[in-house]
Structures are given as structure tokens and as C-alpha cells.
Amino acid sequence: MEKGSLILGMVAGFTLGAAAGMLVAPARGAKTRRRLMHIAADYIQTLNEKFSAYTDELIHEFKRAKSLAEKGKLGFEEAKRIMQ
């Protein structure tokens, strides 16, 4: 589950980075919050893109596994027919 760990690491990194940024930010509060909102929006977009790619990959692998299972079933049925 490498991708799950990657996403979890990204979430943790973002959270720590945002907290550190607020602590050391030289700008006014409103400006800092606005900047952090932009960073968060970019991060959420990236996370959504990665999640979408991950689900697309899962769907592809599921379809491939289903196809292999169907081929295996056909092969089994053929072998069974030959053995009778």
C-alpha cells in the first residue's frame, strides 16, 4: 500500500508545513490566512488528481483480473469437457 502511505505522508507534511508557516509568518494574519488557503487549495487539487489516478488504476487492474478470471473459467470448462 505504497500509495496510501504516500498520501498519508503528504497530508501530514501539509499539516506540519501549514502550522510552521503560521508560526513564523511575517505577514499580517489576513494575508497569511489567504496565502495558506491558496496553498491548501493547490494541495487539495493535487490530492484529488492523485486519488483520481489511483482509482483509475484500481479500476483498470480490477478489469484485468476479471478478464483473467473469465479466461481461467473458460479454460477450466474446456478441460472439464475434454476429461468427460
N, CA, C and O atoms as a DFTB+ gen file, in Angstrom:
336 C
 N C O
     1  1       0.839      -1.174       0.000
     2  2       0.000       0.000       0.000
     3  2       0.884       1.238       0.000
     4  3       0.735       2.112       0.854
     5  1       1.792       1.315      -0.942
     6  2       2.718       2.441      -1.023
     7  2       2.008       3.756      -1.289
     8  3       2.374       4.784      -0.718
     9  1       0.997       3.737      -2.147
    10  2       0.315       4.978      -2.492
    11  2      -0.462       5.521      -1.303
    12  3      -0.529       6.735      -1.110
    13  1      -1.048       4.640      -0.507
    14  2      -1.749       5.083       0.694
    15  2      -0.795       5.747       1.661
    16  3      -1.130       6.758       2.279
    17  1       0.395       5.182       1.793
    18  2       1.408       5.775       2.666
    19  2       1.874       7.116       2.120
    20  3       2.123       8.054       2.878
    21  1       1.990       7.197       0.812
    22  2       2.399       8.454       0.181
    23  2       1.374       9.542       0.457
    24  3       1.734      10.661       0.821
    25  1       0.104       9.218       0.286
    26  2      -0.956      10.206       0.511
    27  2      -0.976      10.614       1.978
    28  3      -1.106      11.799       2.288
    29  1      -0.848       9.649       2.883
    30  2      -0.816       9.958       4.306
    31  2       0.380      10.860       4.631
    32  3       0.251      11.803       5.412
    33  1       1.516      10.579       4.047
    34  2       2.701      11.413       4.252
    35  2       2.500      12.818       3.729
    36  3       2.948      13.789       4.337
    37  1       1.820      12.920       2.589
    38  2       1.556      14.238       2.022
    39  2       0.626      15.042       2.934
    40  3       0.840      16.234       3.153
    41  1      -0.401      14.386       3.458
    42  2      -1.331      15.071       4.354
    43  2      -0.592      15.547       5.611
    44  3      -0.760      16.685       6.048
    45  1       0.223      14.662       6.178
    46  2       0.977      15.022       7.377
    47  2       1.947      16.166       7.074
    48  3       2.074      17.096       7.870
    49  1       2.624      16.102       5.939
    50  2       3.564      17.153       5.557
    51  2       2.885      18.490       5.367
    52  3       3.394      19.529       5.787
    53  1       1.732      18.451       4.729
    54  2       0.986      19.695       4.528
    55  2       0.567      20.293       5.861
    56  3       0.707      21.496       6.080
    57  1       0.058      19.460       6.741
    58  2      -0.408      19.944       8.042
    59  2       0.736      20.569       8.836
    60  3       0.597      21.662       9.384
    61  1       1.859      19.872       8.892
    62  2       3.013      20.408       9.623
    63  2       3.543      21.677       8.965
    64  3       3.905      22.631       9.653
    65  1       3.589      21.689       7.660
    66  2       4.072      22.867       6.946
    67  2       3.175      24.071       7.159
    68  3       3.662      25.187       7.342
    69  1       1.861      23.853       7.137
    70  2       0.923      24.955       7.356
    71  2       1.061      25.496       8.773
    72  3       1.051      26.709       8.981
    73  1       1.189      24.602       9.741
    74  2       1.343      25.043      11.134
    75  2       2.638      25.829      11.312
    76  3       2.643      26.883      11.949
    77  1       3.723      25.326      10.757
    78  2       5.008      26.028      10.866
    79  2       4.939      27.377      10.157
    80  3       5.484      28.368      10.645
    81  1       4.284      27.413       9.033
    82  2       4.149      28.658       8.286
    83  2       3.394      29.717       9.066
    84  3       3.747      30.895       9.027
    85  1       2.363      29.302       9.768
    86  2       1.594      30.272      10.558
    87  2       2.409      30.783      11.748
    88  3       2.264      31.934      12.160
    89  1       3.254      29.930      12.287
    90  2       4.052      30.339      13.444
    91  2       5.140      31.345      13.086
    92  3       5.448      32.231      13.883
    93  1       5.718      31.221      11.911
    94  2       6.846      32.077      11.548
    95  2       6.502      33.108      10.478
    96  3       7.388      33.791       9.965
    97  1       5.243      33.220      10.147
    98  2       4.836      34.117       9.065
    99  2       5.037      35.578       9.462
   100  3       4.568      36.012      10.514
   101  1       5.739      36.336       8.614
   102  2       5.953      37.746       8.923
   103  2       4.787      38.630       8.487
   104  3       4.696      39.786       8.902
   105  1       3.910      38.102       7.667
   106  2       2.809      38.907       7.130
   107  2       1.665      39.005       8.137
   108  3       1.639      38.288       9.137
   109  1       0.721      39.904       7.857
   110  2      -0.454      40.064       8.707
   111  2      -1.277      38.787       8.675
   112  3      -1.139      37.968       7.766
   113  1      -2.123      38.628       9.665
   114  2      -2.941      37.427       9.795
   115  2      -3.827      37.168       8.591
   116  3      -3.874      36.042       8.096
   117  1      -4.527      38.178       8.108
   118  2      -5.437      38.000       6.978
   119  2      -4.671      37.589       5.721
   120  3      -5.104      36.706       4.980
   121  1      -3.546      38.229       5.493
   122  2      -2.735      37.910       4.316
   123  2      -2.180      36.488       4.428
   124  3      -2.164      35.745       3.447
   125  1      -1.732      36.119       5.615
   126  2      -1.195      34.778       5.835
   127  2      -2.280      33.728       5.632
   128  3      -2.048      32.701       4.995
   129  1      -3.469      33.994       6.179
   130  2      -4.566      33.035       6.009
   131  2      -4.939      32.880       4.539
   132  3      -5.215      31.772       4.081
   133  1      -4.949      33.978       3.804
   134  2      -5.268      33.933       2.375
   135  2      -4.229      33.102       1.630
   136  3      -4.566      32.280       0.778
   137  1      -2.958      33.328       1.966
   138  2      -1.876      32.572       1.326
   139  2      -1.994      31.078       1.656
   140  3      -1.827      30.223       0.786
   141  1      -2.283      30.785       2.922
   142  2      -2.445      29.379       3.303
   143  2      -3.651      28.736       2.612
   144  3      -3.617      27.554       2.273
   145  1      -4.704      29.509       2.408
   146  2      -5.882      28.981       1.699
   147  2      -5.525      28.625       0.250
   148  3      -5.987      27.614      -0.279
   149  1      -4.708      29.458      -0.380
   150  2      -4.263      29.155      -1.747
   151  2      -3.408      27.890      -1.768
   152  3      -3.561      27.032      -2.638
   153  1      -2.510      27.793      -0.793
   154  2      -1.667      26.595      -0.704
   155  2      -2.537      25.366      -0.474
   156  3      -2.330      24.329      -1.103
   157  1      -3.510      25.481       0.429
   158  2      -4.406      24.358       0.717
   159  2      -5.209      23.983      -0.527
   160  3      -5.388      22.800      -0.813
   161  1      -5.692      24.975      -1.263
   162  2      -6.467      24.696      -2.474
   163  2      -5.609      23.964      -3.502
   164  3      -6.075      23.016      -4.135
   165  1      -4.369      24.390      -3.671
   166  2      -3.455      23.706      -4.596
   167  2      -3.206      22.274      -4.139
   168  3      -3.200      21.344      -4.945
   169  1      -3.000      22.112      -2.843
   170  2      -2.746      20.786      -2.286
   171  2      -3.954      19.874      -2.479
   172  3      -3.798      18.709      -2.847
   173  1      -5.150      20.391      -2.234
   174  2      -6.369      19.594      -2.406
   175  2      -6.535      19.190      -3.864
   176  3      -6.926      18.060      -4.157
   177  1      -6.239      20.106      -4.775
   178  2      -6.335      19.782      -6.202
   179  2      -5.359      18.656      -6.552
   180  3      -5.724      17.711      -7.252
   181  1      -4.126      18.757      -6.068
   182  2      -3.131      17.717      -6.317
   183  2      -3.579      16.394      -5.723
   184  3      -3.450      15.349      -6.361
   185  1      -4.097      16.433      -4.523
   186  2      -4.578      15.223      -3.861
   187  2      -5.731      14.600      -4.636
   188  3      -5.783      13.381      -4.799
   189  1      -6.650      15.427      -5.114
   190  2      -7.766      14.919      -5.922
   191  2      -7.268      14.271      -7.211
   192  3      -7.775      13.226      -7.618
   193  1      -6.278      14.888      -7.853
   194  2      -5.728      14.322      -9.082
   195  2      -5.068      12.979      -8.810
   196  3      -5.245      12.030      -9.575
   197  1      -4.308      12.895      -7.726
   198  2      -3.650      11.632      -7.378
   199  2      -4.678      10.560      -7.023
   200  3      -4.528       9.401      -7.409
   201  1      -5.712      10.943      -6.294
   202  2      -6.756       9.998      -5.927
   203  2      -7.473       9.498      -7.175
   204  3      -7.762       8.307      -7.291
   205  1      -7.757      10.391      -8.097
   206  2      -8.414      10.013      -9.343
   207  2      -7.548       9.042     -10.141
   208  3      -8.043       8.043     -10.661
   209  1      -6.258       9.340     -10.234
   210  2      -5.342       8.444     -10.948
   211  2      -5.273       7.089     -10.260
   212  3      -5.232       6.054     -10.924
   213  1      -5.261       7.092      -8.940
   214  2      -5.200       5.844      -8.178
   215  2      -6.463       5.017      -8.401
   216  3      -6.376       3.807      -8.605
   217  1      -7.636       5.652      -8.365
   218  2      -8.876       4.907      -8.600
   219  2      -8.949       4.401     -10.035
   220  3      -9.442       3.300     -10.278
   221  1      -8.460       5.200     -10.994
   222  2      -8.422       4.736     -12.385
   223  2      -7.550       3.489     -12.509
   224  3      -7.901       2.540     -13.211
   225  1      -6.418       3.503     -11.823
   226  2      -5.518       2.350     -11.851
   227  2      -6.188       1.122     -11.209
   228  3      -6.067       0.007     -11.717
   229  1      -6.884       1.336     -10.106
   230  2      -7.588       0.227      -9.452
   231  2      -8.656      -0.361     -10.367
   232  3      -8.793      -1.580     -10.459
   233  1      -9.402       0.491     -11.034
   234  2     -10.436       0.023     -11.958
   235  2      -9.805      -0.786     -13.087
   236  3     -10.307      -1.847     -13.456
   237  1      -8.700      -0.278     -13.631
   238  2      -8.010      -0.988     -14.702
   239  2      -7.551      -2.375     -14.233
   240  3      -7.742      -3.369     -14.934
   241  1      -6.947      -2.432     -13.045
   242  2      -6.459      -3.715     -12.518
   243  2      -7.619      -4.665     -12.216
   244  3      -7.498      -5.873     -12.421
   245  1      -8.731      -4.135     -11.736
   246  2      -9.903      -4.971     -11.480
   247  2     -10.418      -5.580     -12.779
   248  3     -10.728      -6.770     -12.829
   249  1     -10.509      -4.771     -13.825
   250  2     -10.968      -5.278     -15.124
   251  2     -10.022      -6.332     -15.671
   252  3     -10.457      -7.325     -16.256
   253  1      -8.721      -6.112     -15.479
   254  2      -7.735      -7.085     -15.933
   255  2      -7.878      -8.395     -15.163
   256  3      -7.824      -9.473     -15.753
   257  1      -8.059      -8.303     -13.860
   258  2      -8.231      -9.503     -13.037
   259  2      -9.513     -10.237     -13.421
   260  3      -9.538     -11.467     -13.467
   261  1     -10.556      -9.496     -13.689
   262  2     -11.831     -10.101     -14.098
   263  2     -11.666     -10.836     -15.428
   264  3     -12.175     -11.944     -15.601
   265  1     -10.954     -10.214     -16.358
   266  2     -10.708     -10.850     -17.654
   267  2      -9.905     -12.138     -17.492
   268  3     -10.214     -13.151     -18.119
   269  1      -8.876     -12.097     -16.650
   270  2      -8.072     -13.300     -16.406
   271  2      -8.900     -14.396     -15.749
   272  3      -8.748     -15.574     -16.074
   273  1      -9.771     -14.012     -14.832
   274  2     -10.632     -15.000     -14.174
   275  2     -11.588     -15.635     -15.181
   276  3     -11.827     -16.841     -15.130
   277  1     -12.129     -14.840     -16.086
   278  2     -13.026     -15.374     -17.108
   279  2     -12.285     -16.323     -18.045
   280  3     -12.825     -17.363     -18.423
   281  1     -11.053     -15.979     -18.424
   282  2     -10.251     -16.864     -19.266
   283  2      -9.945     -18.162     -18.526
   284  3      -9.986     -19.241     -19.117
   285  1      -9.636     -18.058     -17.230
   286  2      -9.376     -19.251     -16.428
   287  2     -10.598     -20.136     -16.334
   288  3     -10.491     -21.361     -16.396
   289  1     -11.762     -19.522     -16.183
   290  2     -13.013     -20.276     -16.117
   291  2     -13.265     -21.006     -17.431
   292  3     -13.655     -22.173     -17.437
   293  1     -13.041     -20.312     -18.541
   294  2     -13.230     -20.951     -19.849
   295  2     -12.257     -22.110     -20.029
   296  3     -12.633     -23.166     -20.536
   297  1     -11.003     -21.915     -19.612
   298  2     -10.013     -22.982     -19.702
   299  2     -10.394     -24.169     -18.842
   300  3     -10.231     -25.316     -19.257
   301  1     -10.899     -23.906     -17.648
   302  2     -11.335     -24.977     -16.760
   303  2     -12.501     -25.735     -17.365
   304  3     -12.521     -26.965     -17.343
   305  1     -13.461     -25.021     -17.900
   306  2     -14.628     -25.665     -18.520
   307  2     -14.198     -26.500     -19.718
   308  3     -14.733     -27.587     -19.935
   309  1     -13.237     -26.006     -20.499
   310  2     -12.735     -26.773     -21.660
   311  2     -12.030     -28.038     -21.195
   312  3     -12.233     -29.107     -21.771
   313  1     -11.210     -27.932     -20.166
   314  2     -10.500     -29.096     -19.636
   315  2     -11.490     -30.100     -19.076
   316  3     -11.326     -31.307     -19.256
   317  1     -12.502     -29.612     -18.406
   318  2     -13.534     -30.484     -17.844
   319  2     -14.284     -31.220     -18.951
   320  3     -14.582     -32.408     -18.828
   321  1     -14.587     -30.496     -20.042
   322  2     -15.295     -31.095     -21.169
   323  2     -14.419     -32.183     -21.819
   324  3     -14.922     -33.244     -22.190
   325  1     -13.131     -31.922     -21.953
   326  2     -12.217     -32.888     -22.558
   327  2     -12.093     -34.133     -21.699
   328  3     -11.995     -35.245     -22.216
   329  1     -12.097     -33.947     -20.391
   330  2     -11.923     -35.081     -19.465
   331  2     -13.160     -35.988     -19.411
   332  3     -13.058     -37.132     -18.968
   333  1     -14.295     -35.513     -19.842
   334  2     -15.524     -36.327     -19.772
   335  2     -15.606     -37.332     -20.876
   336  3     -16.575     -38.087     -20.953
